[in-house]
Amino acid sequence: MPISIACLSHQLLLLEGIEASVAGSEFHASLVRFQGRLMLDEFALDPPRLLLLDGGCPKFSALVLADRLKRALPQTQLMVYLRSIRAVECQSLLSMGVMGLVDTSVSGVNLLQGLRKVVRRDVHLSVKVAQALALSRFCSDNPFDRLSARELTVCDLVVDGIRATDIAEQLCLSAKTVNTYRYRIFEKLGINSDVELTHLAYNHGMKGVESKDGRI
C-alpha cells in the first residue's frame, strides 16, 4: 500500500517538482496549494504519514505553521522545506518535533531519501542545514539562542510588525499570553521594546536581505 504524504506550498512549481520526485516510489503525494490560510480540515479527516511544508508560505512563518501542524496532527511526521537557513530557526523547528529540514539546493533524489528517513522516524537534514547547525555550535554568541521555540515564533511575528491580537489569532493563544511571551523575550535579551527587538534581530541576521545561498 502506498505511503501517504501531503505537500503544502503556495508555489505550483514546487508541488509539481515534489510530485515528480516521488513518482514511481512507495509514496503517494497529495498536493495542497496554500491560499493564505491554513485549512487543517484538509488533513484532519485523513492524516498523512508525512507532511512536507514549504517554509516560505506567505503571511505565516515556518515556525508558526509547524507549531500549528504539530498540534493538529500529532501522529504525522513533518518535514520543512526552507527557502533560507537560520541555525536558530532550524534548532527551534527540531525542538518542536520537526523530523526533516531541507533547503532549496536539495535534489529530487536526496529529497526522496529524506522522506524515507523521516517516515522511519529518523531525523534528516540536508547538507547546508547540517553545516549551519554545526557552525552555530562554534559561534554561540547569538542572543536569540536563549529563546525557546515558542518564544522565537512570537519574536519573528513581532519583528514582522504583527500586532499582539493578530499573533494570538495565528498561534491560537490569548493576547495576554502573547504579551507574556513578549516580556519574557525582552527579559532574556536584555531589551525593553519592540523597536529594540527589531534592531537586535537585524543585527544578528534574524531578518534582512537574503543571499542567493540563504542565510547561514
N, C-alpha and C positions, 0 to 999 in steps of 0.2 A: 504494500500500500504506500502511495507517495506521502512524503513528509510535507505537511502544510506549512508554508511560510507566507507572511504578508510583507509587502514593501510599501512604505508610506513616504511619498515625496510630492513636492509641488512641481517637479520637473519631469515632463513626459520622457525626455531622452534618458534620464537616469533609470526610470522604471523599465523602459524598453531594454536598456543595457543589462539590467539585473535579470530580466526575463530571458534574454539571450544567454546569459552566463549559466543559468540553471537548466537550460533546455537539454533534454536527454538524460538528466541526472535523476536522483531519487527524490528531488524536491518538486513540489507543485507550488508555484508562486501566484498569489493574489495581489494584483496591483491596485493601490488605492491612491488616487490623486488628492493631495492635500489642498483644501479650498479655503484655508484661513481659519478653520475651526476644527478642533479635534473631536470627531464623531465616534465616540467609543462604542456606540451601539453596533457599528460595523464589525467590531471584533468580539464583543461580549457574548453574542449568541453562539459563535463557533470559534473559540480562541485558537489562533495558530500556534504551532510548536515554537516558532521563532518569528520575531518581527524585526525587520530591518528598517530603521528610522533614519531619514535624511535629517541631519542636524542643522541644515541650513533653511528649514522651513520658515517662511516669513511670519512675523508677529510673535513667534514663540522661540525661546532659546532651546538648545538641545537639552539643557538641564530641566527646564520646565516640562517639556514633552516627555522626557524619560521618567521624570518623577510621577507624572500622571499615569503614564502607561504601566509602570511597575506596580502602582497601587491598584489599577483597574484590572490588570491581567497578571496576577502573581505567579501563575504557572507557565507563562510564556517567556522564553528566553529572548533577550533584547540585544541587538547589535546596532551600533550607531555609525553612520557614515558622516565623517567630519569634513567640512569644507575648509576649516582652519584648525590648527593644532595648538592648544594651550595646555601645558602639562597639568596645571592646577584643575582645569575643567575635566581633563581626562581622568585624573585621580578621583575627582568627585563623582563622575559617572560610574567608575568602577565601584566606588563606595556605595552607590545606590543599588548595585547588583547588576549593572550592565555587564554582559559577558564578552562582548566583542566591540572593538574600536578599529575602524579602518578609515583611510583618507583617500583623497582624490587620485593618488598615484597607484592605487591598488589595481591589479589586473583582474580580468574575469576569472582566470584560473585560481589566483590567490584568494579571491572573494569566495569562490566555491569551497576551497579548503577551509577558509574561516567559518563558513556556515556549518560545515560538517563538525568542526571542533565545538562550536557553540551549542549545537544540538546535543552533543555528548556532555554538555555542561563543563567544557574546558574553556578557559579564557583565551581569546585570540586577539592579538594586537598586530596591526600592520607594522612594517619596519620603521616608518617615520614616527609613528606613535610611540613605539618601544624606545626609540632613540630619544625622543623628547622627555619621556618619563625618566629614563636613565640619566640624562643630562641634568634634570631638575634636582636629582639627589645630590649632585655635586655643587649646585648653585641654589642652596636652600635659603636665600635671603629675601624671598618674595613674601611679604606680609600676608598675602591672600592665602598662603598655605595654612594659616591658622584657622581658616573658616571651615565649617562643616559643609557638606554637600548642599543642605537646605539653605544655609546662610549665603553660600556662593550664588545659589539660584536667585535669592532675593537681591543680593548685591548686583548681579547682572541686570536685573529688571530696573532697579533704582538708577543705575548708571545710564540706562537707556531712556530715562526720563519718564518712566511709567509711574502713575500715582499709586499710593498705597491701596486705595479701593480697587483699582484695576489689577494690581498684583494679587490681592486677596482673591479676586474672582478667578484669575488664572490658576492659582495654586489651591483653590477650594479651602481657603482659610478666612478668618475674620480679619478686618483691617487692624484691630487691636493686636492680634498675633503678629501680623506683618510688621507693625511698628516695634513690637518687642524684639523681633529679629533685627530690625534696623539698628536699634540702640545697642544690641549685643555686638553687632558688626562694628559700630563706632568704637565700642569699648575695646574690642580685640585689636583694632587697627590704630587706636590712639588718636581718633579724629572726632569731630563734633557736628558735622553737617554732610548733607548730600553733595554739596559742592566740593568739599574736601575729599569725599569718597570718589567722586568723578575724576578729580585731578590725580589722585593716587592710582586709580585704575589705569589711566592713560600712561602715567609714568612707569608702570610696571608691565606694560604691554597687554593688559587685560582687554583693552579696547584700542581701536586705531586702524591705521592703514595696513592692509594685508599685503604681504609679498606674494609673488607667484608661487612660492613653495609653502605658503601658510606661515603662521606664527609658531615658532619653536623657542 
